[in-house]
Amino acid sequence: MNRRQEIEADPTLDASSKQVLIDNWLTMASESKPHMATAGVSPTRLIWAKPAAMPWLIAGSLGFAVLFTYLIGAMHPGALKWPEANSVDALAPSVDQAVAASAGHPGDGTNLEDRLAGLQARLAAQPDDLRGWVLLARTHASMSNYLESANALKKALELTPGHPDILADLADMTAMAQGRQLAGQPETYIAAALQSDPRHEKALALAASAAEQAGDQDKAQVYWQLLSQVQQASLKNTNPTPEEVLTSVNVTIPEAALKNLRDASALFVFLKAQPGPGMPLAVVRVPASQLAAGEQAVRIGPGDFIQEGGVGNLPDTMHIQARLSIQGMAQTGAGDIESAWQTLPRNRLASGVDLSLPEAPAN
């Protein structure tokens, strides 16, 4: 089955999204050729494993949908997912397995600097160590060394051409290294990632953000919708267990608050260390298509945190707010309707919180 047929047969895409994706495909393919599989790789289509269960994608959550708005620099938490058993790389480990397997190796220092030095020494002796390059990239990213992280990912990409997780993270780190701008080389990496996996969530989020930066809101909206459709398809097969839900938020939405809603509108629920402006700890985005007057249940889980590992470093007190965004953007915009902030101690997160939206924006 060729790529066009795959898109047309994809049950998670609506007709307009399929057409836009098909129309853009030739351009993507031409831009991404240098990053696709080369000699020595099976000529058959590379089959990349989908994230196994993604239990953190909870009830309408679009964690990556605000990824670039707040912080591109968080490395893809699911990287590196490896091909299925029928792929040429079936025995390659995931990055989580790679982290576990690195115990006792020179890369495990008592601090980041020691770990970095150990990884660099190991890679100098073993330049074909794919797991080492991925770990080096993640270590540099955690230290805000974005250019060095990108260079390590390029080495990893040489060892596994066309891998969508590496390509998406490479776009991410390259953008951070050039002032959080996705134009240019990052767009090429994004296109290559989507060529390998047209349903890759981080690549779709970055593609949408790149379109927004370029001022092409229509194209951005298509990518956001594609991302939403992919995640909702995953949700249908996912039932979050109690330990995967950090807190539950019941948002009461009055009928009047929905009268100015657009297709692009969305409800955001923010979890912050301090109320007001500033980067949140976690965000959940519920698209307009899922909103109705009355009570809306929103669950916040570990995967909704902006920075990987954030759930393990919670402050003693947190603040939660809901905002109905008319433009569908995480930043506050004209006409947005906001709830009051609610304070919740860390030891009472499991009890949840109730929020109420007013009928109209505050003056």
LUMNU-812810 format. One record per residue (C-alpha): residue number from 1; x, y, z. Coordinates in Angstrom, 1 decimal. Each point is the difference from the previous one (the first is absolute). Example, Ala and Ser with C-alpha at 12.3 -4.5 7.8 and 13.67 -1.06 7.14 Angstrom:
<kolkes>
> n | X | Y | Z
> 1 | 12.3 | -4.5 | 7.8
> 2 | 1.4 | 3.4 | -0.7
</kolkes>
This chain:
<kolkes>
> n | X | Y | Z
> 1 | 0.0 | 0.0 | 0.0
> 2 | 1.5 | 3.4 | -0.9
> 3 | -0.1 | 3.1 | 2.2
> 4 | -3.0 | 1.6 | -1.7
> 5 | -2.0 | -3.2 | 0.5
> 6 | 1.1 | -0.2 | 3.7
> 7 | -1.3 | 3.5 | 0.6
> 8 | -3.3 | -0.6 | -1.8
> 9 | -0.5 | -3.3 | 2.0
> 10 | 0.8 | 1.6 | 3.3
> 11 | -3.2 | -0.1 | 2.1
> 12 | 1.2 | 2.6 | 2.4
> 13 | 0.1 | 2.8 | -2.6
> 14 | -3.0 | 1.9 | -1.4
> 15 | -0.3 | 0.8 | -3.7
> 16 | 1.4 | 3.5 | 0.1
> 17 | 3.0 | -1.0 | 2.1
> 18 | 0.7 | -2.9 | -2.4
> 19 | 0.0 | 2.4 | -3.0
> 20 | 2.3 | 2.6 | 1.7
> 21 | 2.4 | -2.8 | 1.0
> 22 | 0.0 | -1.4 | -3.5
> 23 | 0.5 | 3.5 | -1.6
> 24 | 3.0 | 0.7 | 2.3
> 25 | 1.5 | -3.4 | -0.4
> 26 | 2.1 | 0.5 | -3.2
> 27 | 1.5 | 3.2 | 1.6
> 28 | 0.8 | -1.9 | 3.2
> 29 | 1.6 | -2.8 | -2.0
> 30 | 2.3 | 2.2 | -2.0
> 31 | 1.1 | 1.9 | 3.1
> 32 | 0.7 | -3.1 | 2.1
> 33 | 1.9 | -2.2 | -2.5
> 34 | 3.5 | 0.5 | 1.6
> 35 | -1.3 | -1.3 | 3.3
> 36 | -1.8 | -3.2 | -1.2
> 37 | 1.5 | -3.5 | 0.0
> 38 | 3.0 | -0.5 | -2.3
> 39 | 2.1 | -2.9 | -1.1
> 40 | 0.0 | -2.9 | 2.4
> 41 | -3.5 | 0.6 | 1.2
> 42 | -2.8 | -2.2 | -1.3
> 43 | -1.7 | 1.5 | -3.1
> 44 | -3.4 | -0.8 | 1.5
> 45 | -1.8 | 2.7 | 1.9
> 46 | 1.5 | 0.5 | 3.5
> 47 | -2.6 | -1.1 | 2.6
> 48 | 0.4 | 2.0 | 3.2
> 49 | -1.7 | -1.1 | 3.1
> 50 | -2.8 | 2.1 | 1.3
> 51 | 0.2 | 1.0 | 3.7
> 52 | -1.2 | -3.2 | 1.7
> 53 | -2.8 | 1.2 | 2.2
> 54 | 0.5 | 3.7 | 0.7
> 55 | -2.2 | -0.2 | 3.1
> 56 | 0.9 | 3.6 | 0.8
> 57 | -2.2 | 1.3 | -2.9
> 58 | -3.0 | 0.6 | 2.3
> 59 | -3.5 | 1.2 | -1.1
> 60 | 0.7 | 2.6 | -2.6
> 61 | 3.5 | 0.8 | 1.1
> 62 | 2.3 | 1.5 | -2.6
> 63 | 3.2 | 0.3 | 1.9
> 64 | 2.1 | 0.6 | -3.1
> 65 | -2.4 | 2.5 | -1.4
> 66 | 1.5 | 2.7 | 2.2
> 67 | 3.5 | -1.4 | -0.2
> 68 | 1.6 | 2.8 | -2.0
> 69 | -2.1 | 2.7 | 1.7
> 70 | 1.7 | -0.5 | 3.3
> 71 | 3.2 | -2.1 | -0.5
> 72 | 1.2 | -1.7 | -3.1
> 73 | 3.0 | -1.2 | 1.8
> 74 | -1.5 | -3.0 | 1.8
> 75 | 1.2 | -3.1 | -1.8
> 76 | -2.6 | -2.4 | -1.4
> 77 | -0.9 | -2.0 | 3.1
> 78 | -0.9 | -3.0 | -2.0
> 79 | 3.3 | -0.1 | -2.0
> 80 | 1.3 | -2.4 | -1.0
> 81 | -2.8 | -2.4 | -1.0
> 82 | 1.3 | -2.7 | -2.3
> 83 | -1.5 | -1.9 | -2.9
> 84 | -2.4 | -2.9 | 0.3
> 85 | 1.2 | -3.6 | -0.1
> 86 | -0.3 | -0.2 | -3.8
> 87 | 2.4 | 2.9 | -0.5
> 88 | 3.6 | -0.2 | -0.8
> 89 | 0.9 | 1.6 | 3.4
> 90 | -2.2 | -2.2 | 2.2
> 91 | 2.7 | -0.7 | 2.6
> 92 | 0.9 | 3.6 | 0.6
> 93 | -0.8 | 1.2 | 3.5
> 94 | -2.3 | 2.9 | 1.0
> 95 | 1.7 | 3.0 | 1.6
> 96 | -1.5 | -0.9 | 3.3
> 97 | 1.7 | -3.4 | -0.3
> 98 | 3.1 | 1.8 | -1.0
> 99 | 0.0 | 2.1 | 3.1
> 100 | -0.5 | -3.0 | 2.2
> 101 | 2.7 | -1.9 | -1.9
> 102 | 2.5 | 2.8 | 0.5
> 103 | 0.2 | -0.8 | 3.8
> 104 | 3.7 | -0.6 | 0.9
> 105 | 1.3 | 1.7 | -3.2
> 106 | 2.2 | 3.1 | 0.0
> 107 | -3.0 | 2.2 | -0.8
> 108 | -1.5 | -0.5 | 3.5
> 109 | 1.8 | 2.7 | 1.9
> 110 | -1.2 | 1.6 | 3.3
> 111 | -1.1 | 3.2 | -1.9
> 112 | -0.7 | 1.1 | -3.5
> 113 | 3.5 | 1.2 | -0.7
> 114 | 1.5 | -3.4 | 1.0
> 115 | -2.7 | -1.8 | -2.0
> 116 | 0.8 | 2.1 | -3.0
> 117 | 3.7 | -0.6 | 0.2
> 118 | -0.6 | -3.7 | 0.4
> 119 | -2.3 | -0.1 | -3.0
> 120 | 2.4 | 1.9 | -2.2
> 121 | 2.9 | -2.3 | 1.0
> 122 | -2.1 | -3.1 | -0.8
> 123 | -1.1 | 1.4 | -3.4
> 124 | 3.5 | 0.9 | -0.9
> 125 | 0.8 | -3.7 | 0.4
> 126 | -3.3 | -1.3 | -1.4
> 127 | -1.3 | 2.4 | -2.6
> 128 | -2.6 | -2.5 | -1.2
> 129 | -1.8 | -0.1 | 3.4
> 130 | -3.4 | 1.3 | -1.0
> 131 | -1.3 | 0.0 | 3.6
> 132 | 3.0 | 2.0 | 1.1
> 133 | -0.7 | 2.8 | -2.6
> 134 | -3.6 | 0.2 | 1.1
> 135 | 1.0 | 0.2 | 3.7
> 136 | 2.6 | 2.6 | -0.9
> 137 | -2.7 | 2.1 | -1.8
> 138 | -2.3 | -0.2 | 2.9
> 139 | 2.7 | 0.9 | 2.5
> 140 | 1.0 | 3.1 | -2.1
> 141 | -3.7 | 0.9 | -0.3
> 142 | -0.5 | -0.1 | 3.8
> 143 | 3.0 | 2.4 | 0.3
> 144 | -1.5 | 2.3 | -2.7
> 145 | 2.9 | -0.8 | -2.3
> 146 | -2.3 | -0.1 | -3.0
> 147 | 2.6 | 0.1 | -2.8
> 148 | 2.0 | -2.8 | 1.6
> 149 | -3.2 | -2.0 | 0.4
> 150 | -0.9 | 0.5 | -3.6
> 151 | 3.5 | -1.2 | -1.0
> 152 | -0.4 | -3.1 | 2.0
> 153 | -3.3 | -0.7 | -1.6
> 154 | 1.5 | 0.3 | -3.4
> 155 | 2.5 | -2.7 | 0.9
> 156 | -2.9 | -2.2 | 1.2
> 157 | -1.9 | 0.7 | -3.3
> 158 | 3.0 | -1.2 | -2.0
> 159 | -0.4 | -3.3 | 1.8
> 160 | -3.7 | -0.3 | -0.5
> 161 | -1.0 | 2.1 | -3.1
> 162 | -3.5 | 1.2 | -0.2
> 163 | -1.0 | -0.7 | 3.6
> 164 | -2.9 | 2.4 | 0.8
> 165 | 0.7 | 0.4 | 3.7
> 166 | 3.6 | 1.0 | -0.6
> 167 | -1.1 | 2.3 | -2.9
> 168 | -2.6 | 1.7 | 2.2
> 169 | 2.4 | 0.5 | 2.8
> 170 | 2.6 | 1.3 | -2.4
> 171 | -2.5 | 2.6 | -1.3
> 172 | -0.7 | 0.9 | 3.6
> 173 | 3.6 | 0.5 | 1.0
> 174 | 1.0 | 1.7 | -3.2
> 175 | -2.8 | 2.5 | 0.5
> 176 | 1.0 | 0.7 | 3.6
> 177 | 3.6 | 0.5 | -1.2
> 178 | -1.1 | 2.7 | -2.4
> 179 | -2.2 | 2.0 | 2.4
> 180 | -3.1 | -2.3 | 0.0
> 181 | -0.5 | 0.6 | -3.7
> 182 | -1.4 | -2.9 | -2.0
> 183 | 0.6 | 1.5 | -3.4
> 184 | 2.8 | -1.5 | -2.2
> 185 | 1.7 | -3.2 | 1.1
> 186 | -2.4 | -1.0 | 2.7
> 187 | -2.9 | 0.0 | -2.5
> 188 | 2.1 | -2.4 | -2.2
> 189 | 0.3 | -2.4 | 3.0
> 190 | -3.7 | 0.3 | 0.8
> 191 | -0.9 | -0.8 | -3.6
> 192 | 2.3 | -3.1 | 0.1
> 193 | -1.5 | -1.2 | 3.3
> 194 | -3.5 | 0.3 | -1.5
> 195 | 1.2 | -1.8 | -3.1
> 196 | 1.0 | -2.9 | 2.2
> 197 | -3.1 | 0.1 | 2.2
> 198 | -2.8 | 2.4 | -1.1
> 199 | -1.7 | -0.5 | 3.4
> 200 | 3.0 | 0.9 | 2.1
> 201 | -1.3 | 2.2 | 2.8
> 202 | 3.0 | 2.1 | 0.7
> 203 | 0.7 | 0.6 | -3.7
> 204 | -3.6 | 1.0 | -0.5
> 205 | 0.2 | 2.5 | 2.9
> 206 | 3.2 | 1.4 | -1.3
> 207 | -1.4 | 0.3 | -3.5
> 208 | -3.0 | 1.9 | 1.4
> 209 | 2.3 | 2.3 | 1.9
> 210 | 2.2 | 0.6 | -3.0
> 211 | -3.1 | 1.0 | -2.0
> 212 | -1.1 | 2.4 | 2.7
> 213 | 3.5 | 1.6 | 0.1
> 214 | -0.2 | 0.4 | -3.8
> 215 | -3.5 | 1.7 | 0.4
> 216 | -1.8 | -2.8 | -1.8
> 217 | -2.9 | -0.6 | 2.5
> 218 | -2.0 | -2.1 | -2.4
> 219 | 2.8 | -2.5 | -0.4
> 220 | 0.7 | 0.1 | 3.8
> 221 | -3.6 | -0.9 | 0.7
> 222 | 0.1 | -3.0 | -2.3
> 223 | 3.0 | -1.4 | 1.9
> 224 | -1.6 | 0.7 | 3.3
> 225 | -3.1 | -1.9 | -1.2
> 226 | 2.1 | -2.9 | -1.2
> 227 | 1.7 | -0.2 | 3.3
> 228 | -3.3 | 0.1 | 1.8
> 229 | -1.4 | -2.8 | -2.2
> 230 | 3.1 | -2.1 | 0.6
> 231 | -0.2 | 0.4 | 3.7
> 232 | -3.7 | -0.5 | 0.3
> 233 | 0.4 | -3.3 | -1.9
> 234 | 2.6 | -1.0 | 2.6
> 235 | -2.4 | 0.9 | 2.8
> 236 | -2.7 | -2.3 | -1.3
> 237 | 2.3 | -2.9 | 0.8
> 238 | 1.3 | 1.4 | 3.3
> 239 | -1.6 | -0.1 | 3.4
> 240 | 2.1 | 1.9 | 2.5
> 241 | 0.6 | -1.8 | 3.3
> 242 | -0.2 | 2.0 | 3.3
> 243 | 3.8 | 0.3 | 0.3
> 244 | 0.1 | 1.6 | -3.4
> 245 | -2.4 | 2.8 | 1.1
> 246 | 1.7 | 2.6 | 2.2
> 247 | -3.1 | 2.1 | 0.5
> 248 | -3.5 | 0.5 | -1.4
> 249 | -1.4 | 3.4 | -0.8
> 250 | -3.8 | 0.5 | -0.5
> 251 | -0.6 | 3.1 | -2.0
> 252 | -3.5 | 1.5 | -0.1
> 253 | -0.7 | 1.7 | -3.4
> 254 | -3.1 | 2.2 | -0.3
> 255 | -1.9 | 0.0 | -3.3
> 256 | 0.7 | 3.7 | -0.6
> 257 | 3.8 | -0.6 | 0.1
> 258 | -0.3 | -2.2 | -3.1
> 259 | -1.8 | 2.4 | -2.3
> 260 | 3.2 | 1.4 | -1.5
> 261 | 1.7 | -3.3 | -0.4
> 262 | 1.8 | -0.8 | -3.3
> 263 | 1.3 | -3.2 | -1.4
> 264 | 3.5 | 0.9 | 1.1
> 265 | -1.0 | 0.9 | 3.6
> 266 | 1.0 | -2.1 | 2.9
> 267 | -0.2 | -0.3 | 3.8
> 268 | 3.4 | 0.1 | 1.8
> 269 | 0.5 | -1.2 | 3.6
> 270 | 3.3 | 1.2 | 1.5
> 271 | 1.9 | -1.3 | 3.0
> 272 | 2.5 | 2.6 | 1.3
> 273 | 2.4 | 0.5 | 2.9
> 274 | -1.2 | 3.6 | 0.1
> 275 | -3.3 | 1.6 | -1.2
> 276 | 0.2 | 2.4 | -2.9
> 277 | 2.4 | 0.3 | -2.9
> 278 | 2.9 | -2.4 | -0.4
> 279 | 0.7 | -3.5 | -1.3
> 280 | -2.4 | -2.6 | 1.5
> 281 | 1.0 | -3.3 | 1.5
> 282 | -2.6 | -1.8 | -2.1
> 283 | -2.6 | 0.8 | -2.6
> 284 | -3.0 | -1.9 | -1.4
> 285 | -1.7 | 1.2 | -3.2
> 286 | -3.6 | -1.0 | -0.8
> 287 | -1.1 | 0.9 | -3.6
> 288 | -3.2 | 1.8 | -0.7
> 289 | -1.6 | -3.1 | -1.5
> 290 | 0.0 | -1.7 | 3.4
> 291 | -1.5 | 2.9 | 2.0
> 292 | -3.5 | 0.4 | 1.1
> 293 | -1.9 | 2.0 | 2.6
> 294 | 0.1 | -1.5 | 3.4
> 295 | 2.7 | -1.8 | 1.9
> 296 | 3.2 | -1.0 | -1.9
> 297 | 2.3 | -2.5 | 1.6
> 298 | 3.7 | 0.5 | -0.7
> 299 | 2.7 | -2.3 | 1.3
> 300 | 3.6 | 1.1 | 0.4
> 301 | 2.6 | -2.8 | -0.1
> 302 | 3.8 | -0.3 | -0.1
> 303 | 0.1 | 0.3 | -3.8
> 304 | -1.7 | 3.5 | 0.1
> 305 | 3.1 | 1.5 | 1.6
> 306 | 2.0 | 2.5 | -2.1
> 307 | 3.3 | -1.3 | 1.1
> 308 | 0.7 | -3.7 | 0.3
> 309 | 0.3 | -1.2 | 3.6
> 310 | -1.9 | 3.1 | 1.2
> 311 | -2.5 | -2.2 | 2.0
> 312 | 2.9 | -1.1 | 2.2
> 313 | 0.8 | 3.6 | 1.1
> 314 | -3.3 | 1.5 | 1.0
> 315 | -0.1 | 3.0 | 2.3
> 316 | -1.9 | -0.2 | 3.3
> 317 | -2.8 | 2.1 | -1.3
> 318 | -1.3 | 0.2 | -3.6
> 319 | -2.5 | 2.3 | -1.8
> 320 | -2.6 | -1.1 | -2.6
> 321 | -1.9 | 2.1 | -2.5
> 322 | -2.2 | -0.7 | -3.0
> 323 | -0.2 | 2.3 | -3.0
> 324 | -2.3 | -0.2 | -3.1
> 325 | 2.2 | 1.3 | -2.8
> 326 | -1.9 | 1.3 | -3.0
> 327 | 3.1 | -0.2 | -2.2
> 328 | 1.0 | -3.4 | 1.3
> 329 | 3.4 | 1.3 | 1.1
> 330 | 1.7 | -0.5 | 3.4
> 331 | 0.7 | 3.7 | 0.3
> 332 | -2.7 | 2.3 | 1.3
> 333 | -2.0 | 1.6 | -2.9
> 334 | -2.9 | 2.3 | -0.6
> 335 | -3.3 | -1.5 | 1.1
> 336 | 1.4 | -2.7 | 2.1
> 337 | -2.0 | -1.1 | 3.1
> 338 | 2.0 | -0.9 | 3.1
> 339 | -0.9 | -1.7 | 3.3
> 340 | 1.3 | 1.2 | 3.3
> 341 | 3.2 | -1.7 | 1.2
> 342 | -0.4 | -2.8 | 2.5
> 343 | 2.8 | -1.0 | 2.4
> 344 | 0.6 | -3.6 | 0.7
> 345 | 2.6 | -1.5 | 2.4
> 346 | 2.1 | -2.7 | -1.4
> 347 | -1.3 | -2.6 | 2.5
> 348 | -3.5 | 0.7 | -1.2
> 349 | 0.5 | -0.3 | -3.7
> 350 | -1.9 | -3.3 | -0.1
> 351 | -3.1 | 1.7 | 1.3
> 352 | -0.3 | 2.1 | -3.1
> 353 | -1.4 | 3.5 | -0.4
> 354 | -3.1 | 1.8 | -1.4
> 355 | 0.2 | 3.0 | -2.3
> 356 | -2.7 | 2.2 | -1.5
> 357 | 0.2 | 2.2 | -3.0
> 358 | -1.9 | 3.3 | -0.1
> 359 | -2.5 | 0.6 | -2.8
> 360 | 2.1 | 2.7 | -1.6
> 361 | 3.6 | 1.3 | 0.0
> 362 | 1.0 | 2.3 | 2.8
> 363 | 0.4 | 3.7 | -0.9
</kolkes>
